[in-house]
């Protein structure tokens, strides 16, 4: 049928796909609940059970929820913290294991694999019109300490399953379809979020910064990359840059990480814009001293300065008057960190975001003013106030929004247009390609913690909308 | 002369001692500034240079400031953080090395050594009237992370030098003189301050608590003790208890850890009372979540709860209206501790002290009320509010105060009566023995940080006052 597909009018093709997906919508398996396995128990890639899905039988046209659920569980076991939490840090042993696991799945999906020097992984399904720019999808699988199984993972394993769905429907893309496994969307190890996609988007400042970037154990970025098998021969990270127009479209499938879709009982979120994130590092210094011997008037406590600034961040965010402004102090460290020692140093890392860049930047300015005021009142020093990143928001591409909406409608899935308050690799891919994002509901909007959860049914819906959207976008 | 001393009337003996110390006061060496050495460089005990002091020459009657200074520098090199900071945690390799170093010095001072099951070390100089209760002195050498060289150390190495001074003066004690090296005065590893002296003072609750006490790496107290060579055969810590009256007096030499003596240019502080310390552990729990996705009204941020409580501690301490009330949040940890994750857990350790126990306990009650109020306002849970210890203040013994004052006068050293705002092993020794403390000035009152400093001249003055005080108290 592949050859006939080649000449099939788009209308008929989409018709076929809708037929396929309508059936699959009915036949989504509900017994996808996996049995917990040890690392020894599993092969690292689908078992014969799921491989049998590549036969042409009717059931094979459905999303293989059992394999997808199993893959999510198996990938979650590559973790440096105990289940149900997941901790997977850039270039760690567990990260490297997760990478080889995903590459195996890409191979089994018949994709040709390439990796760049920082470990962005590309799995390509060659289109029959290879002169045309390709269509890309993907996400990340790195996980902050003690987080969950679904953030990013759904957009990587879900994309591979979307390709399988398209193959099982005997679809053949005109534009090549490419899955991207992005390196380090989370800032955990080097304090840089979306490291891989920022580089793909051609960030020269990041290329220079990474030459002198070290982690909390003073391991340099390049040392770490080499330990994972990357950046072996060359230090030139500009080789990672993508030319603008290299892709005709980029679409990312992701859990909402917010409560809206679940609360409103809607299956699909069609993202129209991504909020603008900024992150700030602040260090205060005082004289410290003995907790018993130094009287209160003689103190300049760097820890209390940090406490005041943390509360000031909340205050300035609330003052913005918009529900869309958020700010968080996720890291607050005291030195020396002993019960009977007045903190002589404190370190805060602040995250603030908004869909309105000006409003967010006003919050940053107010936070800086508070930090300065605190140094005066408490006679501490502001030894650092560094805006690590201050990214602009990104808008989704109109034609991709339409493709995602059409796909949802054709699959009889409820959808709504919404904003992404969390940032994603899509924020940076938008700099070099038209961009769109598909959200699915997640339990109570929980994310970045072990309770993070998305049902396999919701994930399957997301996979189908992604597959149909890719199919639409892949037609030249 | 030893035998004649035996029958010499006290008045004449003290006369001799004053003669000795007056000369030594003039001949204190000022070139005690040591050359930095590597661990390989030094023997771990005094060189022939200082050993020659045990000859009967006139100079030998002085405090051997060169050896004492060298010993302070050498002991400071047993550290898990880089110089000039010192980090020496209970039962760590560096703690064990420091212990053997001090035991060598005790042996060279002709003391007979015993150790109890938790590693309190006793170096005894047998008095000629061994039926009488002995006189004890001593302090600790464990050091909180990134602290200094003098806290505790002056009271251990200084005590050994005081014994050497007495020996060089051909003095012989009637009551036995004993130097105690106390185990873990600092609470760093197990959250228990003055662990050794609390047990010596017969703390049954501590004996039970230690059965289930683990450090931050889940290493049990007994596991740790055994790794350092203690508590091998038995778990019965009551063997450590001292009978009340076992010592007729306990005197501790220590740096002031406050600025008063230095500011007023006074050589010796005679401590009349030790402030009452209390320590509290607090845990808050919230829902955490993604720093971008969870809107402000939906948050219950455990980190902001901790920040509010830290500031409340300061507020309640200041409300007490007394300069003698102090409170500190030295530890504040956030979980998971990622910039883009709302803290789901926070942990605080609070230290509060006062010379007035009731006033201090009122502060603790107010801190608890604030913690409860914060849980209501922020919808977080107060998963722990534990008063780890809440010790009463201790008063020095009148006769020991008189002995310390007389010694200062006879040595022509300025002194003042003062309060110890820091607690010490003396606080607990006071439960089983008449107690006194001798303070010496330290630079700007700095302590618990690398800048902690006491001049060798001030230390020598403290050693002489200690030696003469011990001599006075050792006479039956």
Interface residues (C-beta under 8 A of the other chain):
Chain A: X144 X145 X146 X147 X151 X186 X187 X188 X191 X193 X256 X257 X258 X259 X275 X277 X279 X287 X288 X289 X290 X291 X292 X293 X294 X295 X296 X297 X298 X301 X303 X304 X306 X307 X308 X310 X311 X314 X317 X318 X323 X325 X326 X327 X328 X329 X330 X331 X332 X334 X335 X336 X337 X338 X339 X340 X341 X342 X343 X344 X349 X350 X351 X353 X421 X422 X423 X445 X446 X447 X448 X449
Chain B: X144 X145 X146 X147 X151 X186 X187 X188 X191 X193 X256 X257 X258 X259 X275 X277 X279 X287 X288 X289 X290 X291 X292 X293 X294 X295 X296 X297 X298 X301 X303 X304 X306 X307 X308 X310 X311 X314 X317 X318 X323 X324 X325 X326 X327 X328 X329 X330 X331 X332 X334 X335 X336 X337 X338 X339 X340 X341 X342 X343 X344 X349 X350 X351 X353 X421 X422 X423 X445 X446 X447 X448 X449
